[in-house]
Amino acid sequence: MIEVSHITKTYRVARRDAGFRHAFRSLFRREYEVIRALDDVSFTIEDGEMVGYIGPNGAGKSSTIKILSGILTPDCGECLINGRVPWENRIRHVAEIGVVFGQRSQLWWDVPVADSFELLKDIYQIDEALYRKNRDELTELLNLSQLLRTPARQLSLGQRMRCEIAASLLHSPKLLFLDEPTIGLDAVSKLAVRDFIKQLNAVRHTTVILTTHDMQDIEALASRILLIGKGKILMDGTLDDIRKGGESIDETVASLYQQYDI
């Protein structure tokens, strides 16, 4: 279970006007602006839920995910994931989560995918029998058998994303963060990734938090939606709760953005 209570996170950002004079002056006296990325954010996610975490760029999605994954420490508030504070015991915490960032890779660029999997086995200290079981199962489900001997740099975007998802699941995480998992994929690859995520949730009861701008991903996968804007949770419900008759998912979300002025 994920329990987030009154989380706030601010950043101190240097600001200056354009031009040599302002650049020179900033060497001696910098001006800063405090950005409130998260403002009193609270929510609870039960085990096995698939939640779409949506909002425009700069809304606070990435900051939330980084706090949940233990990368960032909030200024105030509480966060418990399966009874553990993520940033206080990061080594134990990362052993129970998987993370897929659509624009970042956890595969080593110049080595075959199979070698990356072996390195991840050592990093996560996965038992050999469990590793082989998960690797073989994921290879079959994601159709990776022809890709394991190929360096990551030679994979297409769709092929790499399937390998990224497999890499994030080798250690049997209870919680999976997916950030833009279908970005840049063709229609066939998108359907394959969505079907796998649904099967993973149904069979392993893995909790999935999905952040994406592709509303078809949200419609296909998420049973619940959290809308964040300007650092605040603005809505917590289902698509049926917010959808007006005849509207597409994109039109529904655009209406929400206009309604909350985000």
C-alpha positions in Angstrom: 0.0 0.0 0.0 1.1 3.6 -0.8 0.2 6.2 1.7 1.1 9.8 0.9 0.1 12.5 3.4 0.6 16.3 3.1 3.8 16.1 1.0 5.3 19.4 0.0 8.4 19.9 -2.1 10.1 23.2 -3.2 13.1 24.0 -5.4 15.3 27.1 -5.2 16.0 28.1 -8.8 18.5 30.8 -9.9 17.0 33.5 -12.2 18.6 36.3 -14.2 17.8 38.5 -17.2 19.5 38.0 -20.6 22.6 40.0 -21.5 26.3 40.3 -20.5 25.7 42.9 -17.8 23.2 40.6 -16.0 25.4 37.6 -16.5 28.4 39.4 -15.0 26.4 40.7 -12.0 25.1 37.2 -11.3 28.7 36.0 -10.7 28.6 38.1 -7.5 24.9 38.3 -6.6 22.5 35.7 -7.6 18.7 36.0 -7.5 16.6 33.0 -6.7 13.0 32.0 -7.0 11.3 29.3 -4.9 9.3 26.9 -7.0 6.6 24.9 -5.2 6.6 21.7 -7.1 4.3 19.8 -4.7 1.8 21.6 -2.3 0.2 19.5 0.4 -0.2 16.3 -1.8 -2.1 13.4 -0.2 -3.5 10.1 -1.6 -3.6 6.4 -0.9 -3.1 3.6 -3.4 -4.1 0.0 -2.5 -2.0 -3.1 -3.5 -2.8 -4.2 -7.1 -4.3 -1.0 -8.3 -3.5 0.5 -11.7 -3.5 4.3 -11.4 -3.1 6.9 -14.0 -1.2 10.0 -12.7 -1.8 12.8 -15.1 -1.3 16.5 -15.5 0.4 19.0 -17.8 4.2 19.5 -18.0 5.5 21.0 -14.7 2.5 19.9 -12.7 4.5 17.9 -10.2 4.3 14.3 -11.6 8.0 13.7 -11.8 8.6 15.1 -8.4 6.0 12.8 -6.9 7.5 9.8 -8.6 11.0 10.7 -7.5 9.8 10.9 -3.9 7.9 7.6 -4.1 11.0 5.9 -5.6 13.3 7.4 -2.9 15.3 9.7 -5.1 14.0 12.9 -3.5 13.2 13.8 0.1 10.2 16.1 0.6 10.4 19.3 2.6 7.6 18.1 4.8 4.9 15.4 4.9 4.8 11.6 5.2 5.1 8.8 2.7 4.9 5.1 3.4 5.2 2.3 0.8 4.5 -1.1 2.3 5.2 0.4 5.7 8.6 1.8 4.6 9.8 5.4 4.1 11.3 5.4 0.6 14.2 7.8 1.2 15.3 6.4 4.6 16.2 2.9 3.3 16.7 3.2 -0.4 18.5 -0.1 -0.9 15.7 -2.2 0.6 13.1 0.1 -1.1 14.5 -0.2 -4.7 14.5 -4.0 -4.3 10.7 -3.8 -4.3 10.1 -1.3 -7.1 10.5 -1.3 -10.8 10.9 1.9 -12.9 10.6 2.4 -16.6 11.3 5.9 -18.0 10.3 6.1 -21.7 13.2 8.5 -22.5 15.9 7.0 -20.3 17.4 3.6 -20.4 18.6 1.1 -17.8 20.2 -1.1 -20.5 23.9 -0.8 -21.2 24.1 0.8 -24.7 26.9 -1.2 -26.3 26.4 -4.7 -24.9 23.7 -7.3 -25.7 20.5 -7.1 -23.8 21.2 -10.5 -22.2 24.4 -9.0 -20.6 22.4 -6.1 -19.3 20.0 -8.5 -17.7 23.0 -10.3 -16.0 24.3 -7.1 -14.7 20.9 -6.2 -13.2 20.8 -9.6 -11.6 24.0 -8.8 -9.8 22.9 -5.3 -8.9 19.6 -6.5 -7.4 21.3 -9.6 -6.0 18.6 -11.8 -7.5 18.6 -15.5 -6.6 19.8 -17.5 -9.7 16.7 -19.7 -9.8 14.3 -16.8 -9.5 16.3 -14.8 -12.1 16.2 -17.6 -14.7 12.5 -18.1 -14.0 11.7 -14.4 -14.5 14.0 -14.0 -17.4 12.5 -16.9 -19.3 8.9 -15.9 -18.5 9.4 -12.3 -19.5 11.3 -13.4 -22.7 8.3 -15.4 -23.7 5.6 -13.0 -22.8 7.3 -10.0 -24.4 8.7 -12.0 -27.4 12.4 -11.1 -26.7 14.1 -14.3 -27.8 15.5 -12.7 -31.0 16.6 -9.6 -29.2 18.7 -10.9 -26.2 21.9 -11.1 -28.2 21.5 -7.7 -29.8 23.1 -4.5 -28.3 20.6 -2.0 -27.0 21.8 0.7 -29.5 20.7 -1.5 -32.4 17.2 -2.0 -31.2 14.2 -0.1 -32.5 12.3 2.0 -30.0 9.5 -0.5 -29.6 12.0 -3.4 -29.1 14.0 -1.4 -26.6 10.9 -0.5 -24.6 9.9 -4.2 -24.3 13.4 -5.0 -23.1 13.2 -2.0 -20.6 10.0 -3.4 -19.2 11.5 -6.8 -18.8 14.6 -5.4 -17.1 12.4 -3.5 -14.6 10.6 -6.8 -13.6 13.6 -9.2 -13.3 13.6 -8.8 -9.5 9.8 -9.3 -9.1 8.9 -5.8 -7.8 5.6 -5.3 -6.0 5.3 -1.7 -7.4 6.0 -0.6 -11.0 6.4 3.1 -12.1 5.8 3.6 -15.8 6.7 7.0 -17.2 5.6 7.4 -20.9 6.0 3.7 -21.5 4.7 3.9 -25.1 6.3 7.1 -26.2 7.3 7.0 -29.9 5.9 3.4 -30.4 3.9 2.3 -33.4 0.3 1.0 -32.9 1.3 -2.7 -32.8 4.0 -2.1 -30.2 1.6 0.0 -28.1 -1.0 -2.7 -28.0 1.6 -5.3 -27.1 3.0 -3.2 -24.2 -0.6 -2.4 -22.9 -1.6 -6.1 -23.1 1.5 -7.1 -21.2 0.9 -4.6 -18.4 -2.7 -5.7 -18.0 -1.6 -9.3 -17.8 1.2 -8.5 -15.3 -1.3 -6.7 -13.1 -3.9 -9.6 -13.3 -1.4 -12.4 -12.7 1.1 -10.9 -10.3 -1.2 -8.2 -8.8 1.6 -5.7 -9.3 0.7 -2.2 -8.4 1.2 0.1 -11.4 1.5 3.9 -11.4 1.3 5.3 -14.9 2.4 8.8 -15.9 1.8 9.7 -19.5 0.5 12.3 -21.9 -1.0 9.5 -24.1 -4.6 9.4 -22.9 -5.2 6.1 -24.8 -2.7 4.5 -22.4 -4.8 5.8 -19.5 -8.0 4.7 -21.0 -6.7 1.2 -21.7 -4.9 0.6 -18.4 -6.0 2.8 -15.5 -8.9 2.0 -13.3 -8.4 5.2 -11.4 -7.1 8.7 -12.3 -5.2 11.2 -10.1 -5.0 14.7 -11.7 -2.3 17.0 -10.5 -1.9 20.6 -11.4 0.3 23.4 -10.0 1.5 21.0 -7.4 -1.9 20.1 -6.0 -4.1 17.0 -6.4 -7.1 18.4 -8.2 -9.1 15.2 -8.9 -9.2 11.6 -7.7 -11.7 9.3 -9.5 -12.4 7.2 -12.6 -12.9 8.1 -16.2 -16.6 7.4 -15.9 -16.8 9.9 -13.1 -15.5 12.7 -15.3 -16.4 11.8 -18.8 -19.3 13.6 -20.5 -21.4 11.8 -23.0 -19.8 11.4 -26.4 -16.4 13.0 -25.4 -13.2 11.3 -26.3 -10.6 10.7 -23.6 -8.5 13.6 -25.0 -11.4 15.9 -25.0 -12.3 14.9 -21.4 -8.8 15.6 -20.1 -8.5 18.9 -22.1 -11.8 20.0 -20.5 -10.4 19.2 -17.0 -7.3 21.3 -17.7 -9.5 24.2 -18.7 -11.8 23.7 -15.7 -8.9 23.8 -13.3 -6.9 26.4 -15.3 -3.7 24.3 -15.6 
